[in-house]
Amino acid sequence: MDELKTPLYIFDTDKFVQRAQLVKEKFGSRTGLCFSIKANPFLLGSLTDVFDRIEVCSPGELAICERVGIDPAKIIFSGVNKTAADVARAMDDGVGTFTAESYLHAELIDHAARERGRKVPVLIRVTGGSQFGMDEQDVLKLINRREDYEGIDFAGLHYFTGTQKKKPALIEKELDYISRFADKIRAETGFIIRKIEYGTGLAVDYFKENADELEAERLAAVSGKIQEIAQKYSLTIEMGRFFAAPCGYYLTRVMDTKTNCGIHYAILDGGLHQLKYDGQIQGMQIPRIIHIKNECAASTEVKRELNESVCGSRRSEKKEGVGRELKISAENESESVRRAEWNESEKTGKTSAESEPESVRRAAWNGQDGVKKWTLCGSLCTTADVLARDVELENLEIGDLLVFCRTGAYSATEGMAVFLSREMPAVALYSEEGGLKMIRGPIYTDKFIANDKNICRLL
């Protein structure tokens, strides 16, 4: 691929697979793994056989699975809002397992199954104290009435209480709880729970340099309890963020710089509508950011630097791979040429005000030379659009590229994508074997309105 423009998401599928394999290694062969695709549906085409299940929570996610060709038997159709049409569609697709979050869900699933002469596996979701799932007494009542649901095979329990859990003790406590509740169901109803699907909510460290080390320690700390429960029940661990977060990179370009009231601001072509870090409030935390200078953006050395930073050091010695590396499009490429000419003219002493490139004049005006602390802002017309504050960058200027790391989970799907009708970023996948592949170009959100003449007449 010769040219890519920013903003852009790149997802390293090798890293995604390696992460899944690490989890499998820690949790043991008896523990199944489920990838919750809401974290990043773009990774669906790169799933490893390590995953036993795929969690789908909406008709849209089910449609993505249909297009990608995911084996429906692997799908667990979850979600708090299921309609009769949703259930019927999933059942006709051949979805392997359903969750029931209420009596209504049980009725809908049973009705659709009986109409089709089937009996489908269902996991009853147990609430963690929120709007999701059912409380213990309702679960017990449902199981006591199990003979009324001829179309349902009540296979087990589903339990997930929340995300970003940093304390292993909390996960161990939840596993003990759901195990004890399964025992209680057997004691009070005579029904044997065969399967448990549990979402750990295991935390990802977005802003620490030793994030991989901390996450590996957290993984190891809960592995003993997980393997213990897997000896009693058919246990599947469901996660999304923990699998996907480390494999993502968000590329955005510096479009303007200024100094207001002593604060250095850089305006980027991205923004908070596209970049999402869990727990980030008004850009008060600083993630890992790679700064790549614009004046050599098209050079082999910078292409190699970006590939090694984004795609991993595993390619650092593969000189033959250079031809497959990134070429990031610079909107002001001619400015880079003028800068090179200016630098050369400085050596010979033959310079003039007319030949001085705009970026040189701007740098001199704003005093950008050297390391400074920058507030990185997006393109939205809101003071909330701050991606990071007090980021130390050297000689930052218009046209430079910033790469935000660990953006593999939720960034591409959770932001306010259509705010200000700005375009959605392109998406690319990278693997060592396949190189870089564009899987989606930019989506121009103004078309959502412009194509509807009735809406346009109201504006």
C-alpha positions in Angstrom: 0.0 0.0 0.0 1.6 3.2 -1.2 -0.2 5.9 0.8 -2.4 6.2 3.9 -3.9 9.3 5.2 -4.7 10.3 8.8 -6.6 9.8 11.0 -6.1 6.1 10.8 -6.4 3.0 13.0 -3.9 0.2 12.6 -4.6 -3.1 14.4 -1.7 -5.5 14.7 -3.4 -8.9 14.4 -0.2 -10.8 15.4 -0.2 -9.0 18.7 -3.9 -9.9 19.1 -3.2 -13.6 18.5 -0.2 -13.5 20.9 -2.4 -12.0 23.6 -5.0 -14.7 23.2 -2.4 -17.4 23.3 -0.9 -15.9 26.5 -4.3 -16.0 28.2 -4.9 -19.6 27.1 -1.5 -20.6 28.5 -2.1 -19.0 31.9 -5.7 -20.3 32.2 -5.1 -23.8 31.1 -6.5 -26.2 28.5 -9.7 -26.9 30.5 -10.8 -23.2 30.4 -12.5 -21.9 27.3 -12.0 -18.4 25.9 -14.6 -16.1 24.5 -13.9 -12.8 22.7 -16.5 -10.1 23.2 -16.5 -8.4 19.8 -17.8 -5.1 21.0 -14.2 -4.3 22.0 -13.1 -4.4 18.4 -15.2 -6.0 15.6 -12.5 -5.3 13.0 -10.5 -8.2 14.5 -13.1 -10.8 13.7 -11.4 -11.9 10.5 -8.2 -12.5 12.5 -9.5 -14.8 15.2 -7.3 -17.6 16.4 -8.6 -21.1 17.1 -7.7 -20.3 20.8 -11.2 -18.7 21.0 -14.0 -21.1 21.7 -16.8 -18.5 21.5 -17.6 -15.1 20.2 -19.9 -12.9 22.2 -22.4 -10.9 20.1 -24.7 -8.3 21.8 -26.7 -6.7 19.0 -28.2 -7.3 15.6 -25.5 -5.2 14.1 -22.8 -7.3 15.6 -24.6 -10.4 14.4 -24.6 -8.9 10.9 -20.9 -8.4 11.0 -20.4 -12.0 12.0 -22.6 -13.0 9.0 -20.5 -11.0 6.6 -17.2 -12.2 7.9 -18.4 -15.8 7.9 -18.0 -16.6 11.6 -19.1 -20.1 12.5 -22.5 -19.4 14.1 -22.1 -22.4 16.4 -19.3 -20.4 18.2 -21.6 -17.4 18.8 -23.1 -16.6 22.2 -26.0 -14.2 21.5 -26.1 -11.9 24.5 -27.3 -8.4 25.2 -29.9 -6.8 27.5 -32.4 -5.9 24.7 -33.4 -8.8 22.6 -36.6 -8.6 20.4 -38.5 -11.5 19.0 -37.1 -10.6 15.5 -33.5 -10.6 16.9 -34.0 -14.0 18.5 -35.6 -15.5 15.4 -32.8 -14.2 13.2 -30.0 -15.5 15.4 -31.8 -18.9 15.7 -32.1 -19.1 11.9 -28.4 -18.3 11.6 -27.7 -21.3 13.8 -26.3 -19.4 16.8 -24.9 -21.8 19.3 -25.9 -20.3 22.6 -28.3 -17.6 23.9 -28.3 -15.7 27.2 -31.5 -14.9 29.0 -31.4 -11.7 31.0 -35.1 -11.8 32.0 -38.3 -13.8 32.0 -39.1 -12.1 28.7 -35.9 -13.4 27.1 -36.7 -16.9 28.2 -40.2 -16.6 26.6 -38.9 -15.2 23.3 -36.2 -17.9 23.0 -38.5 -20.7 23.9 -41.2 -19.5 21.5 -38.7 -19.2 18.6 -37.2 -22.6 19.3 -40.5 -24.4 19.6 -41.7 -22.9 16.3 -38.6 -24.4 14.7 -38.9 -27.7 16.5 -35.6 -27.1 18.3 -34.1 -27.0 21.8 -31.4 -24.4 22.2 -28.8 -24.0 24.9 -29.4 -21.0 27.1 -27.2 -19.4 29.9 -29.1 -17.5 32.5 -27.4 -14.2 33.3 -27.0 -13.5 37.0 -27.0 -9.9 37.9 -24.1 -8.1 39.6 -26.4 -5.5 41.0 -27.1 -3.5 37.8 -29.8 -3.6 35.1 -28.1 -6.6 33.6 -29.2 -10.2 34.3 -31.6 -11.6 37.0 -31.3 -11.7 40.7 -30.9 -15.1 42.5 -34.6 -15.6 43.4 -35.7 -15.0 39.8 -33.0 -17.4 38.5 -34.2 -20.1 41.0 -37.8 -19.5 39.9 -36.9 -19.8 36.3 -35.1 -23.1 36.8 -37.9 -24.5 38.9 -40.2 -23.8 35.9 -37.7 -25.3 33.5 -40.2 -28.0 32.3 -42.4 -25.3 31.0 -39.7 -24.2 28.5 -39.7 -27.1 26.0 -37.5 -25.2 23.6 -34.7 -24.4 26.1 -31.8 -26.4 27.4 -30.8 -24.4 30.5 -27.1 -25.1 30.2 -25.7 -22.8 32.8 -25.0 -19.4 34.1 -23.5 -16.2 32.7 -21.9 -13.6 35.1 -20.2 -10.3 34.4 -20.2 -7.3 36.7 -17.9 -4.7 35.1 -14.5 -3.9 33.6 -11.1 -2.6 34.6 -10.7 -4.7 37.7 -7.1 -4.3 38.9 -7.4 -6.4 42.1 -7.2 -10.2 41.6 -8.9 -10.7 44.9 -12.1 -9.2 43.5 -12.1 -11.6 40.5 -11.5 -14.5 42.8 -14.4 -13.4 45.1 -16.7 -13.3 42.1 -15.6 -16.7 40.9 -16.3 -18.2 44.3 -19.7 -16.5 44.4 -20.9 -17.9 41.1 -19.6 -21.3 41.9 -21.4 -21.3 45.3 -24.6 -20.1 43.6 -24.3 -23.0 41.1 -24.0 -25.3 44.1 -27.1 -23.6 45.7 -29.1 -24.2 42.5 -28.4 -27.9 42.7 -29.2 -28.1 46.4 -32.5 -26.2 46.1 -33.8 -27.4 42.7 -32.0 -30.6 41.9 -30.8 -29.0 38.7 -27.1 -29.4 37.8 -25.4 -26.4 36.3 -23.0 -27.7 33.6 -21.5 -24.4 32.2 -20.4 -21.1 33.6 -19.4 -18.2 31.4 -17.6 -15.5 33.4 -16.3 -12.1 32.3 -13.3 -11.2 34.4 -13.2 -7.5 33.5 -9.4 -7.9 33.9 -7.8 -4.4 33.8 -5.7 -3.0 31.0 -3.0 -0.4 32.0 -3.2 2.3 29.4 -0.8 4.9 30.9 2.1 2.9 32.4 5.3 2.1 30.7 5.4 -1.4 32.2 1.8 -2.2 31.2 2.6 -5.6 29.6 4.4 -6.7 32.8 1.6 -5.5 35.1 -1.1 -7.2 33.0 0.9 -10.5 32.9 1.2 -10.4 36.7 -2.5 -9.8 37.0 -3.2 -12.6 34.6 -1.0 -15.0 36.6 -2.6 -13.9 39.9 -6.1 -15.1 38.9 -5.1 -18.1 36.9 -5.1 -20.5 40.0 -8.7 -19.7 40.9 -9.8 -19.9 37.3 -8.3 -23.4 36.9 -9.8 -24.4 40.2 -13.4 -23.5 39.0 -12.7 -25.1 35.6 -12.2 -28.4 37.4 -15.8 -28.2 38.7 -17.7 -26.7 35.7 -17.2 -26.3 32.0 -15.8 -22.7 32.4 -15.5 -20.1 29.7 -13.7 -16.8 30.3 -15.1 -13.9 28.4 -13.1 -10.8 27.7 -12.8 -8.1 25.1 -10.6 -5.2 26.2 -7.9 -7.4 27.7 -7.5 -9.2 24.4 -7.7 -6.3 22.0 -6.2 -3.2 23.7 -2.5 -3.7 23.2 -2.8 -4.4 19.4 -4.1 -1.0 18.4 -2.5 2.3 17.1 -4.3 5.6 16.3 -2.4 7.8 13.9 -3.2 11.5 13.7 -1.4 14.5 12.2 -0.6 18.0 13.7 -2.7 20.5 11.7 -1.9 23.7 13.6 0.1 24.9 16.6 -0.3 28.0 18.8 0.6 29.3 22.2 -2.3 30.8 24.3 -1.7 32.2 27.7 1.6 30.5 27.9 0.2 27.0 27.0 1.4 25.3 23.8 -1.5 23.8 21.9 -1.3 21.4 19.0 -4.5 20.9 16.9 -4.8 17.4 15.5 -6.9 16.0 12.7 -8.3 13.5 15.1 -10.0 14.0 18.4 -11.8 12.5 21.4 -14.6 11.3 19.0 -12.1 8.8 17.7 -9.7 8.1 20.5 -10.9 6.5 23.7 -8.9 5.4 26.7 -10.8 4.0 29.6 -10.7 6.4 32.6 -9.3 9.3 30.6 -10.8 12.5 31.8 -10.1 15.7 30.0 -6.7 14.3 28.8 -5.3 14.3 32.3 -3.3 11.1 31.7 -0.6 10.6 29.1 -0.5 7.4 27.1 2.5 6.2 25.1 2.7 8.5 22.0 5.2 8.1 19.2 6.3 11.4 17.5 7.4 11.2 13.9 8.7 14.3 12.1 6.9 15.4 9.0 10.0 16.5 7.0 11.1 12.9 6.5 7.7 11.3 6.5 8.2 9.7 3.2 11.7 8.5 3.8 12.7 4.9 4.2 14.1 5.6 7.7 10.9 7.0 9.0 8.8 4.3 7.4 11.0 1.8 9.2 10.7 3.7 12.4 6.9 3.7 12.2 6.7 0.1 11.3 9.0 -0.9 14.1 7.1 1.2 16.6 3.6 0.2 15.4 4.2 -3.3 14.2 6.8 -4.4 16.7 10.5 -4.7 16.9 10.3 -8.2 15.3 10.8 -6.5 12.0 13.8 -4.3 13.0 16.3 -6.4 11.1 14.2 -7.3 8.1 15.7 -4.9 5.5 13.9 -6.8 2.7 10.5 -5.8 4.3 11.0 -2.1 3.7 9.1 -2.1 0.4 6.0 -3.3 2.2 6.1 -0.6 4.9 3.9 2.4 5.4 4.0 5.6 3.5 2.0 8.2 5.4 0.5 10.9 3.2 1.6 14.4 4.1 -1.0 17.0 3.1 1.8 19.5 3.1 4.4 17.4 1.4 5.6 20.4 -0.7 6.3 22.1 2.6 8.8 19.3 3.4 10.5 19.9 0.1 10.7 23.6 0.8 12.2 22.9 4.2 14.8 20.6 2.7 15.7 23.4 0.2 15.8 25.9 3.0 18.2 23.8 5.1 20.4 23.4 2.1 20.3 27.1 1.3 21.3 27.9 5.0 24.5 25.9 4.5 25.4 28.0 1.4 24.2 31.2 2.9 21.9 31.9 0.0 18.6 32.5 1.8 15.8 35.0 1.5 12.6 35.9 3.3 10.6 34.8 0.2 12.2 31.3 0.2 11.7 30.7 3.9 9.2 27.9 4.4 6.1 28.6 6.3 6.9 26.0 9.0 10.2 27.7 9.7 8.5 31.1 10.1 5.8 29.5 12.3 8.4 27.7 14.5 10.2 31.0 15.0 7.0 32.8 15.8 5.8 30.3 18.3 9.1 29.4 19.7 8.7 25.7 19.1 12.3 24.6 18.9 13.4 22.2 21.6 11.4 20.1 24.1 8.2 21.7 25.3 5.1 20.6 27.0 2.1 20.4 24.7 -1.6 20.1 25.1 -2.9 17.9 22.3 -6.3 18.8 21.1 -8.6 17.4 18.4 -10.7 19.0 15.7 -14.0 19.3 17.6 -15.6 22.6 18.7 -15.6 21.8 22.4 -13.1 22.5 25.1 -13.5 18.8 26.1 -11.6 17.7 23.1 -8.2 17.3 24.8 -6.4 14.0 24.2 -3.5 14.7 26.5 -1.9 17.6 28.5 1.7 18.4 29.3 3.1 16.0 26.8 6.8 16.6 26.3 7.6 16.6 22.6 10.7 17.9 20.8 10.3 20.4 17.9 6.7 19.6 17.3 5.3 21.4 14.3 2.6 21.3 11.6 2.6 18.1 9.6 4.2 15.9 12.3 2.6 12.5 12.9 1.5 11.3 16.4 0.8 7.7 17.1 -1.3 6.9 20.2 -0.6 3.3 21.3 -2.7 0.6 23.0 -5.9 1.8 21.2 -7.1 -1.7 20.1 -10.2 -1.8 22.3 -13.2 0.5 21.9 -11.5 3.5 20.3 -12.9 2.6 16.9 -16.4 2.0 18.1 -17.1 3.9 21.4 -16.4 7.5 20.5 -18.9 10.2 19.4 -18.2 9.3 15.8 -20.5 11.7 14.0 -20.1 14.8 16.2 -19.4 17.8 13.9 -20.0 15.5 10.9 -16.3 14.8 10.7 -15.1 11.8 8.8 -14.5 8.4 10.5 -11.0 7.2 10.2 -9.8 4.5 7.9 -8.9 1.1 9.3 -5.9 -1.1 8.5 -4.8 -4.5 9.7 -1.1 -5.5 10.0 0.5 -8.9 10.3 4.1 -9.9 9.7 3.0 -12.4 7.0 0.4 -10.3 5.2 1.8 -6.8 5.7 -0.5 -3.9 5.9 -4.0 -4.2 4.5 -6.6 -1.5 4.3 -10.0 -2.9 5.3 -12.0 0.3 5.4 -11.5 3.7 3.9 -12.6 7.0 5.6 -16.4 7.3 6.1 -17.7 10.9 5.5 -20.5 11.3 8.0 -22.0 14.4 6.3 -23.4 11.9 3.8 -25.7 10.5 6.5 -27.6 13.7 6.4 -26.9 15.0 2.8 -28.3 11.9 1.3 -31.7 12.4 3.1 -33.5 15.2 1.3 -36.2 15.4 3.9 -33.7 16.0 6.7 -31.9 18.6 4.6 -35.1 20.6 4.1 -35.4 20.9 7.9 -31.9 22.2 8.4 
